Amino acid sequence: MKVKNKRGTSVRTCYCSNWLQHWRKFTGEVTYSCRAEGCNRTDIVGAHVLRTVSYDNREYIVPLCKLHNKADGFVELKPWTKLAPANVKNTCGNGQLL
């Protein structure tokens, strides 16, 4: 799956302490390395991304290293990577999963 980084999101916050924790909570997954294909760097953050398919304009969180989080263009994700919805109102901000 290909994704594109969403720009201008560094000031956003959620109720999970950070976006990487948000991804872990809402996917049930744990990772210690970048989810970009061919990358095993461990300096990961919860990156805001958009899928490249035209029918989905929602924003998601995925663990990427700092290099891939700043990348322009598209990033190919490892096949088993799960995306977490970035909409705080519908996830950690709804009061049910805090």
Secondary structure as GFF3:
##gff-version 3
##sequence-region A 1 98
A	DSSP	beta_strand	2	5	.	.	.	ID=ss1
A	DSSP	alpha_helix	19	27	.	.	.	ID=ss2
A	DSSP	beta_strand	44	51	.	.	.	ID=ss3
A	DSSP	beta_strand	59	65	.	.	.	ID=ss4
A	DSSP	alpha_helix	66	69	.	.	.	ID=ss5
A	DSSP	beta_strand	74	76	.	.	.	ID=ss6
A	DSSP	beta_strand	84	85	.	.	.	ID=ss7
A	DSSP	three_ten_helix	88	90	.	.	.	ID=ss8
A	DSSP	three_ten_helix	92	94	.	.	.	ID=ss9
###
